[in-house]
Amino acid sequence: MNHIDFSLVDWSRAQFALTACYHWLFVPLTLGLSFIVAFMETIYVRTGNEEWKRLTKFWMTLFGINFAIGVATGLILEFEFGTNWSNYSWFVGDIFGAPLAIEGIMAFFLETTFVAVMFFGWNKVNKKFHLLSTWLVAIGSNLSALWILVANGWMQLPVGMKFNPDTARNEMVDFWSVLFSPVAINKFLHTISSGYVLAALFVVGISAWYLLKKRDILFAKRSIIVGASFGLLASLFILMTGDGSARAVAHHQPMKFAAMENLYVGQQNAPLAAFGILKADPNAPGHKKMDFRYLVEIPDVLSYMAFLNPNAYVPGIYDLVHGNPEHGIISYQERVDKGKIAIDALGSYKKAKAAGNDSLASASLSTFETNYPHFGYGYYANRDVHELIPNIPVSFYSFRIMVFLGIHFFALLLVVLILTLKNKIETKKVILYTALWTIPLAYIASMLGWIVAELGRQPWVIQDILPTIAAVSQLKSSSVQVTFWIFAVFFTALLIAEISIMVRQIKKGVAS
């Protein structure tokens, strides 16, 4: 693999990360705010109270602004699979494309069909049909997330497929395994829950601004009650799905799990690093080993988190790189060797098949299938296996900041809800300012979750099967650089436009 253009790989990764990050600025608010709006309209339809209709229309307007711009960035993101990652698209397009196609046909169609009724159907259709349309938009938005996250979950745990050596492509053989894989299910539930919490914090924070300005007091209090209640329930769900997600990572992506915890040497009764400050060990092979300058541990918790057994053995980075026969772990170098055998056997199979040598083709195919689970490691032949270790400080700190912020969110929503129900919230300016400035923290926490998920599994595009260096399109690095900066300017302009429109709408207040 000496011909790899690492500049192309880095710029392609940067462009996709840029697009994904900007897109994700819009998605979680769409996921959560759609349901909050639906709950508010349900209260309006059941009570007939026009104040709830005003609430619904106000938050629906903010939802619409965010929804429109999110669609634009999402379309560009999907196109990049074909433009920048064509090798990936060829290799697994039959599998990865299926959830995205379903998302377009079913979920996106559902959203776009009823969003017009939702926004323009007031006084044109009856209340119950309008309410149904609002709920269908909310359901459609979340179904879109389902199929996209199923596709992403499959990249983390490739199941339900079989490699076709004649076409050199992976083909889906079990759709239900793809849909219901433990990684996909946990990823979907955890991700949408985080979107619900972000939307709840957005509603509470904006409502807190109105209370600070002593404007639309009743509107603000009712919005806080709905938003905070919704957010608290979602926070509890995040705790459960986060536990499931961590366990799935420990089972299927042990290197990511070890990097998240900076666990270098595997342990039984492994403690959880509740808080720590890292320092690099410059003498370690590959310069990837990190020590702790300061550490607070909770005994046995990591073993229990990973395997529901406080005495369980949790493999560390050293075990995964160098192997641990006692625990059935083969070294990365062994996996590289087996992967190289698989790559060579595939080439031998295709040559034998073309030459009509069926016996050699059959033997080569058998060798390939035996070693296929290590296929992706073969691309690292003659390279330093420590390149297969993800960025440990980024994974470690991102995970902990996300968790600490999640605790803050739960406490804030609980305090705000109690104070509002006791009719004391207006006098608590510190709490109101905290709620307002927690809005950007919610976006940071949401983004950190994706950093852990995606950077933590590097260098893999598809876990153990296709590394980033083998997935990129054959483009000039300069072309990707140009489009990177074009997208950076375009997306920044979209973000500024959204924030400006939203701020103007919020300052305008609730329509009478």
N, C-alpha and C positions, 0 to 999 in steps of 0.2 A: 504493500500500500504506500510505496514511496512517492507516488504521483498525486497524493492528496493535496488539494489546494486548501490549506487551513484558513486562509483569508476568506475564501468563499464560504466555508463551513461556518466560520464565526459571524460573517455578515448575514448569512441566511438565517442563522439562529437569532441574531439581533433583530432582524426585520420581523420575524415571526413573533418574537417576544414583545416587540413594540406594539404590533397589531393586537396581540392577545391581551396585553395589559390595558390598552385603551378600550378595547371591546369590553373587558371585564369591569371597567368603570361604570358601564351602563347596565350590564346584565343583572347584577344582584338587586338593584333598586327596582327593576322591572318585575323580577320574580316575586318580591315581597309586597311591593306597593299594589300590584294587581289584586292580591287577595285582601289587603287592607281596604282598598276601595270597594271590593265586593262585599265585605262585611258591613261597611258603612251603608252601602245602598240597601242591603238586606234589612238593616235596622230602620231605614227610611220607609221601605215598602211595608214593613210590619207595623210601624207606628203611625205612618202618615205625617210625621213631623217634618215640616219643610226645612228646619234647621239641619237635619241630617242630609237632606238633598243638597244643601249648600256645601256642607262638608265633603260630600261625595264628589261633587263637580270640581271643587278646588283641588283635591288630591288627584282626581282623574286627569286634570289639565297637566299637572306636573308629571304624572305617569306618561302621558302622551308625548310630551317633549322628550323625555328620556328614551321612550320606546322607539321613536323615529330615528334618533341618532344611533342607537344601539344596532338597529337593523343595518345601517350603512356600514359600520365597522365589521359586523358579522359576515356580510357578504364578501368583503375583501379578504377576511381571514380564511374562508373556505377556498377562495381562488388560489391562495398561496400554496395550498397543497399540490396543485398542479403546476404552478410556475416555479416554485423554489424547491419543492420536494417531490419531483416527478419519479425518482427511483423508489421512494417510499410508496407513492400512489400506485405505481406499477406492481410493486411487490405484494401489497396487501389491499389493493383497491376493491377487490371483490368483497372483502369483509368490512373494511372501514367505511366504504361507500354506502353500505346497506343502511346503517342507522341514520346517516346524514340524508339519504334519500327519503326514508320514512319521515324524518323530521320536516323535510320540505313539503312532502305530499300531505301529511296528516296534521302535524302540529302547527306549522306555519300557515297552512291553509285555514285552519280553525281560527287562529288569531286574526288574520287579515280579513276573513269573512265577517266576523262579528265586531271587529274594532270600529267599523264604520257605524254600526248600530249603536254601539256603546257611546260614541262621541256625538253623533248627529241624530240619534233616535229619540232624544228627549221630546216629549209631547207629540211624537209622530207614531210611536208604538205604545202599547199599554205597559204599565209599570212592570208586570211580571215578565213580559218578554224582554224588556230592557234589562231587567235584573239577570235573566238567564244569559243574555248576551255578555254582560259583564263577567259573570262567572265562567263562561266559556272562553273568554279572552284570558282570564287568569289561569284556567286549566291548560289552555293552549300554550301559553308562555312557559309554563312549567313542564309540559310535555316536550317542548323544544329542548329544554335543558336536559330532560331525560335522555333523549336520543344522542345528543352531543356528548353527554357524560358517559353514556354506554360506550361510545366510540373511544373516548379517552381512557375509560377503564379497561377496555380491551388492549390498548397499547401497554398498559401497566401489567396486565395478566392476559397474554394471548391464549385464548381457549376456543373450542368449538371450530377448529380449522384443520386442514390438512394441506401439506405442501405438494403441489403438482410439479414433479421434476421436468415434465415435458414443456411446460410453459414458464417454469421458474417463478410461479406465483403461489401465494397462499389462497386457498379457497374455503369458503364457509361450508361446514358440514353439519353444524348444530347451532341454529339461530338462538335457541333457548339458553344454551350454555353461555353464549355471548351476552345475552340480555340479563341473565340472572347470576352472572359470576359474582363472587363475594366482593371483589374490588369495585365492580361497576355499581352494585347496589349501595354499598357504603359511600362511594364517591357521590352518587346522586343525592342520597338523603342528607349527607353532611353538607354538600355544597348548597342545596336549596335552603337548608336550615340557616346557613350563614347569610344567605340573601334575605331571608325573612328578618333576621336580627338587624341587618344593616338597614332595611327599609323601616323597621320599627324605630331605630335610633334616628333615622332621618325625620320621620314624622314627629317624634318627641322633641328633637332638637329644633326644628322649625317652629313647633308650637311653643317651645320655651322662649324663642325670640319674640313671639307675639306677646307673651306674658311679661317679658322684660320691657317691651314697648307699651304695655298696658293697652293692647289692642285686641279686639275679637276674643275676649276672655273666655266666653262660653265655648266658642269654636275650639280654642286651644285646649281647654280642659277635656272636652269630649274626644278630641284627637289623641291626646295623651293617654286617656283610658283605653281606647281601642288599640293604639300603637304599642303601648307598654304591655298590655295583656298578651297581645299577639307575640311580642318579642320575648317575653318571659317563657311562654310555652315553647317557642322555637329554641331558646337557650337551653332548656332542659333536654330537648331533642338533640341539640348539637352535642351535648355531653355524651349521650348514648351512642350516636353515630360516630363521634370522634373516637370512642373506645373501640368500636368495631373496625373503623378505618385503620387505627394503629395496629390492631391484631392482624388485619389483612396484610399490611405492609410487612410486619414481622415474619409472616409465613411465606409471602411471595416475593418480597423485595428486601431481603435481609440486609443488604449493603446500605440501602436507604435508611432502614431502621437504625443500624449501627451509627451512621453518620449523624442522624437526628440526635442521638444520645452521646456522641463522641465516645462510643464504647470501642476501645482499641483491641483489648484482649477479652475474649468471651468469658462469661462467668455463670456459675450457678448462683441462685439467690441474688440475681443482679439488682443493684439499687437504681432508682430513678434519679437522674441529675435534675433536681428541682430548680436549681439556680447555679450557674457557673460562669467563670471568666476563663477563656481559652488562651493558651500561648503555644506558639509553634515550636516543634522540635526540629531544628535545622539539620540535624544529623540523621534523621530518619530516612529510610529508602523512599525515593520519590517525593520527599519533603512534604508528605501528606499527614504525618502523625501530629496530633495536637494533644498537649497536656493541659491540665487545669492549673491556672494560677490561683483560683478560688473556687470552692465547690461546696454546695449544700446537697446532701443526698437523703433519699427516703429508702430505707432498707427493703429489699425483696420486691419492690413495686414494679420494676421493669420486667422481671420474670413473670409476675402475675399478669401485667398488662399484655404481654406478648402471647402467653400460653395458658393463662388462667391457672397457673401453678407457681407459687412463690419459690419452689425449689428447682424450677426448670432452668435449663442451660440456654443462655442467649448468646449467639455467636457474635464476635467482634470483628472489626475491620481486618485485624491481623489474621484471624482464622479463615476469613473468606478469601483473602489474597493468597495466603501461604498454605491453606488447607489444615484440616484437623480430622485425621482418620478416626480418632476415638468417637467423634460425633458425626461421622459420615459426611464430612465436608471435603470436597476435592479442591485443590488449589486453582487459582485463576490460570496459572501457566498450563495446568492439565486441561482446563477447559479451552484455552487457546489452542492447544495441540489438537484436541478433539474437534474443535471448530474448523481448524485448517484441514483436517482429514475430511470433514463433511463438505467443505468447499471444493476440495480436489476431487472427491468422489462424485460430486454433482457434475463437474466438468468431464470426468472420465465416463460417466453414464451417458451424457449427451453425445460425446464422440463415438462411443460404442454403439449407441442407438443409430446414429447417422451412418455408421459403417455396416450395420446389420449384424453386429456381433452380440447376439442375444444373451449368451452366457456371461460375457463380461459386463454387459449392461445390467443384468440381474444382480451380479455380485457387487457392482458399484452402487446400485440402488440400495441394497441391503446395508452396505457400509454407511451410506449417506443417512439412511433413516435411523440407524443406531446412534449416530453422532449428531443428528439434527438439533436436539435440545441445546447444544453448545454452538450452534451455527454462527451466531453473531460474534462470538469471541475470536473466531478465525480471522477476522479483519484486523486483529491486534497481534498477529504473528510478526515477530521481529520488532515489536514495540514494547515499551515499558508497561508492564501490567498495572502499575500504580496509576496509569491514566484512567483505569476503570473505577477509581475511587471518586465520588462526587465531592463538591466543595463542602468540607465539613463545617467551617465556621458559619457559612450562610445557612446551611440546613439546621444547625444547632440553635443559632440565635433566632432565626425566623420562627421556628417552632415554638420557642419559649415566649417570645414577644406576643405571638398570636394567642397562646393560652392565657397569658397574663391579661391581655386586652379583653379576652372573652369573659374572664372573671369580673373585670371592671364593668363590662356591659351589663352582665346579669345584676350586679349590685346596684348600678345606676337605675336600670329599669324598675327594679323592685322598690327602691327608695322613692322614685318619681311617682310610681303608681300609688303607693301608700299615702304620700303627701297630697296627691291630687284627690284621692278619695276622702281624705280628712279635711279637704278644702284649705290646705296650708301652703300649697305650692307657690303661690304668688309672692310670698314673703321670703322665700329661700333663694336669694339671688345667686349664691355660690353654686347651688344645685342646678339652677337654670343655665348659668354660664357653662357649667361642666357639661350639661346635656347638649348645648349648642356646639361646643368645641369637640364633642365626642363624635360628631358626624364624620370629620376626616379620619379619625382614628378607626372608625368602622371600615372605611375603605382600605386603610393600611392593613388591618387584620385580615380582610378578605384577600388582599393581594399576597400577603405573606403565606396564606394557606396554599396558594398556587405555586409560590416559589418553593415551598417544601415539597410539593407533589412533583413538580417538573424538574427543578434543578437537582433535587434529591435522587432522581433516577438516572441522571446523566452517567455515562454517555449514551444511554439507550433511547432510541425513538420507539422501538418495540422491545420490551424487556427480554434480554438474552438472545434476541434473534436478529435485530437490525440496529447497528449503532448509527449515531448521527453522521459520522464520516462517510457512510455508505448510502445515505438516504437522499443527499442533496442532488439537485439538477445540475447538469453540466452547463453552467453559465459562467460568464466573466464576472469576477468579483466586483469590478467597477460598476457593472450594471445593477447589481444588488445594492451597492452603496448609494447610487443615485436614487433608486426607488425608496430606499430606507429614508433618506432625507426628505423626499417628496411626501411620503406617508407621515413622517414626523411633523412636518408643517401642516399637512391637511388635517391630521387627527387633533393636533393642538388647536387648530382653528375651530374644529367641531366642538372640542371640549370648552373652549372659551365662549363659543356661541351658546352652548347649552347652559353653562353657568350664568351667562348674562341674561338669557331669556327666563331662566328659573328665578333668578334674583329679582328681576323686574316683576314677574308674576307674584312672587311672595310679597314684595313691597306693596303691590297693588291691593293685596288682601282678598278676603272672601267676598264674592259678588253678592249683592243683595237680592 
